[in-house]
Amino acid sequence: MKIYVCVKQVPDTETKVKVAEDGKSLDERDLTLILNPYCEFAVEEGLRIKEKLGGDVTLVTVGPDGAKAALRSGLAMGADSAIHLSADNARMADSFVIASLLAEQIKAGAPDLVLMGKKSVDTDMQAVPPMTAALLNLPIVTAVVEAEWNIDSAKLVREIEGGKERYEMAYPLIATIDKGLNEPRYASLKGIMQAKKKPIETKTVNLSGETLVIEKMSYPPVAQPGKIVGEGAAVAPELIRLLREEAKVIE
Amino acid sequence: MSQKILVFAEQRDGQFRKPALEICSAAAELAEKHEMSLSAVLIGEGVANIAPQLAEYGISEIWAGEGEGLNRYNLENYAAILQQAVKQLSPNTIIMAASAMGKELAPYLAAKLGVGLAADLTELIVTDGKISAKRPVFAGKAFVNVAFQTEMQLFSIRPNTFPAEKRPTSANVQKLSFVLPAEGARSQVKETLRQESKRPELTEAGIIVSGGRGMGGPEKYVVIEELADLLGAAVGASRAAVDAGWRPHSDQVGQTGKTVSPNLYIACGISGAIQHLAGMSSSKFIVAINKDPEAPIFKVADYGVVGDLFTVVPAMVTELKK
C-alpha cells in the first residue's frame, strides 16, 4: 500500500495570535510551530495501515523552509520519507493553490491512499482535501471517525449532524481524519534519531493562480467585560431573570 | 453586471435542517436589499414537495433536482448536479451551509468550477454591488476579510450565523434537468445511521450547556444534562473533559473540536483555556459558572456566577421549573 499523508505546520493552539504589520497576515515571530494536531491523526492512521497491510508512508507538505520541522516530527513517528514543496507565505495561501500543488504531486506519485487531517487549526477552511479530490477526480470521505482498512477497499464512517454515514470504497481514495479515530504515538528517541537520516525531497514551488486573497486580518471585537451576578446557588433566580428579561435568550 | 445568487438548500431524509433555512433567509435579505436575483436548487427524491417551504423563507424560484436514490447524499453526484445547475442558471454567487455536507461539497464544487471559496463565513459584506465575506481564522482568535479573484464566487455560511426568519413569498418550482456522472457509484453512502438523541446537534443548537474539568467525572454530567433538556439545549464539553474520556470527541468545543456560535453558551466548570475560548467566543451570550473567581472564562462571560456548579446548576433547574 502506497500511502501519502499531506500535512501542515501550524501555530500551537495555545499561541496568542498577532496580526502582522501589513494588516493582513499573521505575525510569525515568536510563534511555537507544531505539526497540525489533525495531521498527527492522519500520520498515525497511515502508520497503522502500513503496519497492517504493508507498504510505505510518504509525507507531503507545502510550506516555508521551517516546515521541515513538521515533516521531521512525522518521520520521527515512523513515516518513511517526505516531500517538501517549499514556498514562503504558504500559511494563509489560497486553498485552491495549495490543492493544485498537492494534486500535481499526488498525480506524479500515484499513491493508493491519500490521508489528510480533517482541518488545519490555523485557517480552518477544511477546503484543501475536497479540492484536491476534485482536481484529481478521486473519491473522498472527510472527517472519518471509524475506519477498517483492507487490501482492496476501506470501510469508513463519518460523522454528520445527528448521525453517521457509512462508506465502503475501493482505492485509490482520499480520506481526512477526525479526532477520536486514533491516539497518535509519541516519537521515540530512536525514531527521532532515525528521522534525521530519512530522505526529504525538496522542490521550490510557486503560489500563483489564486482564486481568493486575504485583504485584511483583524482581531475579534473586544468582549465587553461581563458582570459577576453573584456567588453560589442563591443567585440562580437572578441569573434566570437576567437571561429571560435582559438577554432575552431563554423563555 | 447585477448579482445572481444561487442557494443550495440541503435536505436530509426529506427535511430541511435549520442551517438550510438560515442561508435561504440570509440570501433573501441580501437579494432584496441589493436588488439581486435569487434562486435555490434542491437535490433529492421528490424534493419538489418540500420546495414550497423555502418560499416561506423568501425564495420563490426553486429548482428541484429530483431522482431516485438521490435522498442519500453522494458527493460526486451532488457536485455534478450543482455544476449542471450552475451552467444552466449562470449565477455569479453560490451559497450553501457550512454543515457536514457543505464542508465537503463546497470546496469540491469550487475546485470543479475553478472558482474561489470563502468557507465557514460569519459575515457577508456587500461593497459596490459585489459580495465578499469575513471569516474566522485560528478558531476565532482573528478574522480575515477575503476578496475573490474569480468572476463567480462560492460561500459557505457557518450554522447559527444568521437567523432563519420567515419572509413568505410564492413558490415557483421547476424541475432541474441533469445527467449523473459514472463516478457517482463509487462514493455511495452505504448506510446512514441516525443517533437517537432528543438533544439538538452541537453546531446547530441555539443553546449549549457545556461541562469541563470541574465536572469531575462522566457520571456527573446528568446535572448539566437536566439543565440542557429544560432549555432544549445541546451538551458540550471542553478538551480536558474529552481527553479524560468523560465525553465523546464529537462533544468537544474548541480549536481542536467544534467551533460553535449559539445564542446562549453556559460554561460549567470550564476555566477557559485559550483553545476552548477560541471555539465558543462567537456565542451571542455567555454564562460562566466556576468556583475560581480568577478563571479566564469570566473575561468573556456576559454573566458570571462564582460558585460550585453542583449547587448553582440544580438551583437554576429549580428556578426554571417554577
Interface residues (C-beta under 8 A of the other chain):
Chain A: P11 T13 E14 K16 V17 V19 K24 L26 P37 Y38 M92 D94 S95 F96 A99 V121 D122 T123 D124 M125 Q126 A127 V128 P129 P130 M131 T132 A133 A134 L135 N137 P139 I140 V141 T142 A143 V145 V157 R158 E159 I160 E161 G162 G163 K164 E165 R166 Y167 E168 M169 A170 D178 K179 G180 E210 T211 L212 V213 I214 E215 K216 M217 S218 Y219 P220 A223 Q224 P225 G226 K227 I228 V229 G230 E231 G232 A233 A234 V235 A236 P237 L239 I240 L242 L243 A247 V249 I250
Chain B: R12 R17 Y73 L75 E76 A79 S99 A100 M101 K103 E104 L105 A106 P107 Y108 L109 A110 A111 K112 G114 V115 G116 L117 A118 A119 D120 S132 P136 V137 F138 A139 G140 K141 A142 F143 V144 N145 V146 A147 F148 Q149 T150 E183 R186 S187 Q188 V189 K190 E191 T192 L193 R194 Q195 S197 E201 T203 E204 I207 L231 P248 H249 S250 Q252 Q255 T256 G257 T259 N263 L264 A273 I274 Q275 A278 S281 S282 K284 F285 I286 V287 A288 P293 F298 K299 V300 A301 D302 Y303 G304 V305 V306 G307 D308 T311 V312 P314 A315 M316 T318 E319 L320
